[in-house]
């Protein structure tokens, strides 16, 4: 299945029904009076979040969503039927923006609803205009037009932990080792072409881990997979920077990823992140401490780091346990400061 995380669509709410001009005509009732009913309301376009959806593929094939119009009013004071609302389901984490990229609404929880285009108001029948000085009005009004707008949908995945790093650093292997996710694993760049999610169970909680495709030099300017998927780390609680211990230019590789994230969005550099040194099984024990020491001493900021092997699962329990504690404390802190 293709992964689509952006789409532009047109939404058109229904028009309101027109009011009716009618008079009561019955035998033996010479003064029946006006009895024209009002029109019905136009249908709304309503966006509803569905946690079972994980991308915007539906909007790749269908670009127009139109709600039905309200029915016109009829005689005998019959009000027209309201137009049927059009329901659009989107994944949780979808941002809806207008043509000028201004945020309209952020869909953040399941079954969240938002009226993105309001239906037209109904017109009045001539009964509405009846008064003591105008007992036989011959006027009615038309219903108003429903809202029509072009909107842009942008999906940003909701995950607690984001895995970042250069291609082939072992992000997909780590995700498969700590969750039931089935990511493709191979020894060539950009094996992971789209973000992958996995659920980890640890310390009596579940948390979601997102595997982001590899970041290379120039990614913030569109090189490689570019900025297509960098936005998916915005909502992560914490980032794990996965580094390959067999990389001969380890410090330079770390700086490349950090600089690309900073160039993409300066606020992301303040997001909590830990260094995870992967592929310890491929490094001689006698050289391991030297490699780690050379990296840590040249990083000008304090950082938590872990040494693991995603293939042999060395160090994964400690990493996942600490992640679960961090996420629990983060959520408690967030509730207190709401």
C-alpha positions in Angstrom: 0.0 0.0 0.0 1.3 3.5 -0.9 1.9 5.9 2.0 0.3 9.2 1.3 0.7 11.9 4.0 -0.4 15.0 2.0 -3.4 15.7 -0.1 -5.3 18.7 -1.5 -9.1 18.4 -1.9 -12.2 20.6 -2.6 -15.1 20.5 -0.2 -18.5 21.9 -1.0 -21.3 22.1 1.5 -24.9 21.9 0.3 -27.0 24.9 -0.5 -30.0 25.8 1.6 -33.5 25.0 0.1 -35.7 27.9 -1.2 -38.8 29.0 0.6 -42.2 28.4 -1.0 -45.0 30.8 -2.0 -48.3 29.0 -1.5 -51.8 29.8 -0.3 -54.4 27.5 1.3 -57.1 26.6 -1.2 -59.9 24.5 0.2 -63.6 24.4 -0.5 -65.8 26.4 1.9 -62.7 28.2 3.3 -62.6 31.5 1.4 -59.7 33.0 3.4 -57.2 30.2 3.7 -54.1 32.5 3.9 -50.4 31.8 3.1 -49.0 28.3 3.8 -45.7 28.2 2.0 -43.0 26.3 4.0 -39.4 27.1 4.6 -36.5 25.3 2.8 -34.2 22.8 4.4 -30.6 23.4 5.6 -27.8 22.4 3.3 -25.6 19.5 4.4 -22.3 20.2 6.1 -18.9 18.7 5.3 -17.7 17.1 8.6 -14.2 15.7 9.2 -14.1 12.8 11.6 -10.9 11.1 13.0 -10.6 7.4 12.6 -7.8 5.6 14.5 -8.0 2.7 12.0 -6.7 4.8 9.2 -2.9 5.4 8.8 -2.5 7.5 5.7 -4.3 9.8 3.2 -4.4 7.3 0.4 -8.2 7.7 -0.1 -7.7 11.4 -1.0 -5.2 10.5 -3.7 -8.0 9.2 -5.9 -11.0 11.3 -4.8 -10.5 15.1 -4.8 -14.0 16.5 -4.5 -16.4 16.1 -1.6 -19.9 17.6 -2.0 -22.8 17.5 0.5 -26.4 17.4 -0.6 -28.6 20.5 -0.9 -31.5 21.2 1.3 -34.9 20.6 -0.3 -37.2 23.4 -1.2 -40.2 24.2 1.0 -43.7 23.2 -0.1 -47.3 24.2 0.5 -49.3 23.2 3.5 -46.5 24.7 5.6 -44.2 21.8 4.7 -40.6 22.5 5.5 -38.0 21.1 3.1 -35.9 18.2 4.1 -32.4 19.0 5.3 -29.4 18.1 3.1 -27.4 15.1 4.2 -24.0 15.8 5.8 -20.9 14.5 4.1 -18.6 12.7 6.4 -14.9 12.6 5.6 -12.7 10.3 7.7 -9.1 11.1 8.3 -6.3 9.5 10.3 -5.6 10.8 13.8 -2.7 13.3 13.5 -4.1 15.1 10.4 -3.6 18.8 10.2 -6.1 20.7 8.0 -4.9 23.9 6.4 -6.4 26.5 4.0 -5.1 27.6 0.6 -2.7 29.9 2.3 -1.3 27.2 4.6 -3.0 28.7 7.7 -4.0 26.0 10.2 -7.7 25.4 10.5 -7.8 22.5 12.9 -5.5 19.8 14.2 -7.1 16.3 14.5 -5.4 14.8 17.6 -7.8 12.2 19.0 -10.0 9.4 17.8 -13.6 10.3 16.8 -12.8 14.0 16.9 -15.2 16.0 14.7 -14.9 19.3 13.0 -17.3 21.1 10.5 -14.9 22.1 7.7 -17.6 23.6 5.5 -21.1 24.8 6.7 -24.2 24.1 4.8 -26.3 27.0 3.5 -29.2 28.4 5.5 -32.8 27.8 4.4 -34.9 30.3 2.6 -38.2 31.4 4.2 -41.7 30.6 2.7 -44.4 33.3 2.6 -45.9 32.0 5.8 -42.8 33.5 7.6 -43.7 37.0 6.3 -47.3 36.9 7.5 -48.3 39.7 9.9 -51.2 41.7 11.0 -50.6 44.3 8.3 -49.6 41.9 5.6 -51.9 38.9 5.7 -51.2 37.7 2.1 -47.5 38.1 1.5 -46.3 37.0 -1.9 -42.7 36.9 -1.2 -40.2 34.2 -0.2 -36.4 34.0 0.0 -33.9 31.6 -1.5 -31.6 29.5 0.6 -28.0 30.6 0.9 -25.0 28.9 -0.8 -23.0 26.3 1.2 -19.4 27.0 1.9 -16.9 25.9 -0.8 -13.2 25.8 -0.1 -10.0 24.1 -1.1 -8.2 22.6 1.9 -4.9 20.8 2.3 -4.6 17.7 4.5 -1.2 16.9 6.1 -0.7 13.8 8.2 1.9 13.9 11.0 2.2 10.6 12.7 1.5 10.5 16.4 4.3 8.5 18.1 6.0 8.6 21.5 9.5 7.8 20.2 11.0 8.7 16.9 14.0 6.8 15.5 16.3 9.0 13.5 19.7 8.5 11.9 21.6 7.9 8.7 20.5 5.1 6.3 21.5 1.6 7.5 22.2 2.6 11.0 19.8 -0.1 12.2 16.6 1.8 12.9 14.3 -0.8 11.2 16.2 -3.7 12.9 15.6 -2.0 16.3 11.9 -1.4 15.6 11.4 -5.1 14.7 13.4 -6.2 17.7 11.3 -4.3 20.3 7.9 -4.5 18.7 5.9 -6.7 16.4 6.4 -4.4 13.4 7.5 -6.1 10.2 9.9 -3.6 8.6 12.0 -4.4 5.5 15.6 -4.9 6.5 18.4 -4.9 4.0 22.0 -3.8 3.6 21.5 -0.9 1.2 20.6 2.8 1.6 17.0 3.8 2.0 15.6 0.4 2.7 12.9 2.2 4.6 11.0 4.4 2.2 8.1 5.4 4.4 7.7 5.8 8.2 6.8 2.6 10.1 5.1 2.4 13.5 5.5 -0.2 16.2 3.9 -0.7 19.6 6.2 -1.5 22.5 5.0 -3.0 25.8 7.1 -2.3 28.8 6.6 -1.3 32.4 2.8 -1.8 32.2 2.4 0.7 29.5 2.3 0.7 25.7 4.2 3.3 23.7 4.5 3.9 19.9 7.8 4.0 18.1 8.2 5.5 14.7 11.0 4.5 12.3 11.8 7.5 10.1 13.5 7.0 6.7 17.3 7.8 6.8 18.4 11.4 7.0 21.5 12.3 4.9 23.5 15.5 4.3 21.3 18.0 2.5 18.0 16.4 3.5 16.6 19.7 4.8 17.0 21.0 1.2 15.4 18.0 -0.5 18.4 15.7 -1.0 17.6 11.9 -0.7 14.1 11.5 0.7 14.4 15.2 1.7 12.0 16.8 4.0 9.1 14.5 3.0 9.2 12.7 6.3 11.1 15.0 8.7 7.7 16.5 9.8 6.8 13.2 11.4 9.2 13.7 14.2 7.5 16.9 15.3 5.0 15.2 17.6 7.4 12.6 19.1 7.9 12.9 22.8 11.6 11.9 22.5 14.0 11.1 19.7 16.5 8.2 19.6 19.4 9.0 17.4 20.6 5.6 16.1 24.3 5.5 15.2 26.3 2.7 13.6 29.4 1.8 15.7 31.2 0.5 12.6 31.0 3.9 11.0 34.6 5.2 10.6 33.4 8.9 10.8 31.1 8.4 13.7 31.2 11.9 15.1 30.8 13.5 11.7 27.8 11.3 11.0 26.1 12.3 14.3 26.6 16.0 13.4 25.2 15.6 9.9 21.9 14.3 11.3 21.7 16.9 14.1 22.5 19.7 11.6 19.8 18.6 9.2 17.2 18.5 11.9 18.2 21.9 13.1 18.0 23.3 9.5 14.6 21.8 9.0 13.1 23.2 12.2 15.2 24.9 14.9 12.7 24.0 17.6 13.3 20.3 17.1 16.8 20.6 18.4 15.3 21.3 21.9 13.4 18.0 21.8 14.7 15.4 24.2 16.9 12.9 22.4 19.2 10.0 23.4 22.2 8.5 21.5 21.9 4.8 20.8 25.1 3.2 19.6 24.0 0.2 17.6 25.8 -2.9 16.1 28.0 -3.5 19.2 28.2 -7.1 18.1 30.4 -6.0 15.2 32.9 -4.1 17.3 35.8 -5.7 19.2 35.4 -5.2 22.9 38.9 -3.8 23.2 38.0 -0.9 20.9 34.4 -0.2 22.2 35.2 2.0 25.1 37.7 4.1 23.1 35.1 4.7 20.3 32.4 5.7 22.8 34.8 8.0 24.8 36.0 9.8 21.6 32.4 10.6 20.6 31.1 11.7 24.0 34.1 13.9 24.8 33.6 15.8 21.5 29.9 16.4 22.0 29.5 19.8 23.6 26.2 18.9 25.4 25.1 16.4 28.0 23.3 13.4 26.5 22.1 10.0 27.6 23.5 7.2 25.6 23.0 3.5 25.2 25.0 0.7 23.6 22.9 -2.0 22.0 22.8 -4.7 19.3 19.4 -4.7 17.5 20.2 -8.1 16.0 21.3 -9.9 19.2 19.0 -7.8 21.3 21.7 -6.8 23.7 20.8 -3.8 25.8 17.2 -3.5 24.5 15.5 -4.2 27.8 17.4 -1.4 29.6 16.6 1.0 26.7 12.9 0.2 26.6 12.5 0.3 30.4 14.1 3.8 30.5 12.0 4.9 27.6 8.8 3.8 29.4 9.8 5.6 32.6 10.6 8.8 30.6 7.2 8.7 28.8 5.3 8.0 32.0 6.9 11.0 33.7 6.4 13.2 30.6 2.7 12.4 30.5 2.3 13.1 34.3 4.1 16.4 33.8 1.9 17.3 30.9 -1.3 16.6 32.8 -0.1 18.8 35.8 0.6 21.7 33.5 -2.5 21.6 31.4 
